[in-house]
Amino acid sequence: MSPKDLTRQHLNEKKMMQIASVSGDQPWICTVYFVADDQQNLYWLSFPLRRHSQEIEKNSKIAIAVPVEFDQPVIGIQSEGNAVSVNDSKVIKNIMKLYIDKYGQGKDFYDNFVAGKNQHVLYKFTPESFVLFDEKNFSGNPRQIWKIL
């Protein structure tokens, strides 16, 4: 498989990613559940008062990491790009369908969002590129870059 195909496969299969945000000169990292759309944008739900959410509102530049293998050979995905909160009800409805398919929960999120009852916010990460670090499939050159066009 190509690095692009492997990255897509991993993003659709894996459930957790780390988000690195920054405020001033102080970085912060947290772990969230996520889903990917067909363009490989990544989405997660969070409370707007969480540290990473507040930092994203001030500085949309973030980095993410998705661990694929937790032992050797090392496989993981890294990316940098921009994150924003999502307020478009059509996008939220479509992304929540992905959440329900992947996690089996979130059925009430859209209805609660429309009714103004939900405390969570949906965030979208738009990657500039992905780095697949894969010692299993690319042992001679494990760092594979996929530029998003």
C-alpha positions as CSV (number, residue, x, y, z in Angstrom):
1,M,0.0,0.0,0.0
2,S,1.1,3.6,-0.6
3,P,1.7,6.0,2.3
4,K,-1.4,7.8,1.4
5,D,-3.6,4.7,1.5
6,L,-2.0,3.5,4.7
7,T,-2.5,6.9,6.3
8,R,-6.2,6.9,5.3
9,Q,-6.7,3.4,6.6
10,H,-5.1,4.2,9.9
11,L,-7.1,7.4,10.3
12,N,-10.3,5.5,9.7
13,E,-9.4,2.6,12.1
14,K,-7.7,4.4,15.0
15,K,-9.8,6.1,17.7
16,M,-7.5,8.4,19.6
17,M,-5.1,11.2,18.7
18,Q,-3.1,13.8,20.5
19,I,-3.5,17.5,19.8
20,A,-0.6,19.9,20.5
21,S,-1.7,23.5,20.9
22,V,0.3,26.5,22.1
23,S,-0.2,29.7,24.1
24,G,2.7,32.1,23.9
25,D,5.8,30.0,24.3
26,Q,4.1,27.2,26.3
27,P,2.9,24.1,24.4
28,W,0.1,21.8,25.6
29,I,-0.9,18.3,24.5
30,C,-4.1,16.4,25.1
31,T,-5.8,13.2,23.8
32,V,-9.2,13.1,22.1
33,Y,-11.3,10.7,20.2
34,F,-11.6,11.6,16.5
35,V,-13.1,10.8,13.1
36,A,-11.8,11.6,9.6
37,D,-13.9,12.8,6.6
38,D,-13.2,11.9,2.9
39,Q,-10.8,14.8,2.6
40,Q,-8.8,13.6,5.7
41,N,-9.9,16.5,7.8
42,L,-10.0,15.3,11.4
43,Y,-12.9,16.2,13.9
44,W,-13.3,15.9,17.6
45,L,-15.7,17.0,20.3
46,S,-14.5,19.0,23.3
47,F,-15.8,21.5,25.8
48,P,-15.0,25.1,24.9
49,L,-13.5,25.8,28.3
50,R,-10.8,23.1,28.0
51,R,-7.3,24.4,27.7
52,H,-6.7,23.2,24.1
53,S,-10.0,24.6,23.0
54,Q,-9.2,28.0,24.4
55,E,-5.8,28.0,22.9
56,I,-7.2,27.0,19.5
57,E,-9.5,30.0,19.6
58,K,-6.5,32.3,20.0
59,N,-4.1,30.4,17.7
60,S,-5.5,27.9,15.1
61,K,-2.1,26.4,14.3
62,I,-1.9,22.9,15.9
63,A,-0.1,19.6,15.4
64,I,-1.6,16.1,15.9
65,A,-0.2,12.6,16.4
66,V,-2.0,9.3,15.9
67,P,-0.2,6.3,17.4
68,V,-0.7,3.3,15.3
69,E,1.6,0.7,16.9
70,F,2.6,1.0,20.6
71,D,5.5,-1.4,20.2
72,Q,8.2,-2.1,17.6
73,P,8.1,-1.7,14.7
74,V,7.1,1.9,15.2
75,I,4.1,3.2,13.2
76,G,2.5,6.6,13.8
77,I,1.1,9.6,12.0
78,Q,1.9,13.2,12.6
79,S,0.5,16.3,11.0
80,E,0.4,20.1,11.3
81,G,-2.3,22.4,10.2
82,N,-5.2,24.6,11.4
83,A,-8.1,23.9,13.7
84,V,-11.4,25.7,14.0
85,S,-14.7,25.2,15.8
86,V,-17.6,24.1,13.5
87,N,-21.0,25.8,13.7
88,D,-22.5,24.7,10.4
89,S,-25.4,22.4,11.3
90,K,-25.1,20.4,8.0
91,V,-21.4,19.7,8.7
92,I,-22.2,18.7,12.3
93,K,-24.9,16.4,11.2
94,N,-22.6,14.6,8.6
95,I,-19.7,14.4,11.0
96,M,-21.9,13.0,13.8
97,K,-23.0,10.2,11.5
98,L,-19.3,9.3,11.2
99,Y,-19.0,9.4,15.0
100,I,-22.0,7.1,15.4
101,D,-20.6,4.6,12.9
102,K,-17.1,4.6,14.5
103,Y,-18.0,4.7,18.2
104,G,-21.7,3.7,18.4
105,Q,-22.6,6.9,20.3
106,G,-23.5,10.5,19.6
107,K,-27.0,9.9,18.3
108,D,-28.4,12.8,20.4
109,F,-25.6,15.3,19.7
110,Y,-27.1,16.8,16.6
111,D,-30.6,17.2,18.1
112,N,-29.1,18.7,21.3
113,F,-26.9,21.0,19.2
114,V,-29.9,22.3,17.2
115,A,-31.9,22.7,20.5
116,G,-29.0,24.6,22.1
117,K,-28.6,22.0,24.8
118,N,-25.1,20.7,24.0
119,Q,-22.1,21.8,25.9
120,H,-19.6,20.2,23.5
121,V,-18.2,22.0,20.4
122,L,-17.2,20.2,17.3
123,Y,-13.6,21.0,16.1
124,K,-12.1,20.5,12.6
125,F,-8.4,20.0,11.9
126,T,-7.4,20.7,8.3
127,P,-3.9,19.2,7.7
128,E,-1.2,20.7,5.5
129,S,0.4,17.3,5.1
130,F,0.8,14.0,6.9
131,V,3.9,12.2,8.0
132,L,3.5,8.5,8.2
133,F,6.4,7.1,10.2
134,D,6.3,3.3,9.4
135,E,9.2,1.0,10.2
136,K,7.1,-2.0,9.2
137,N,6.2,-1.2,5.6
138,F,9.0,1.3,4.8
139,S,11.9,-0.1,6.9
140,G,14.6,1.5,4.6
141,N,12.9,5.0,4.8
142,P,10.2,5.0,7.5
143,R,9.4,8.7,7.2
144,Q,6.9,9.0,4.4
145,I,5.3,12.4,3.6
146,W,1.8,12.9,2.1
147,K,1.3,16.5,1.0
148,I,-2.4,17.5,0.9
149,L,-3.3,19.4,-2.2
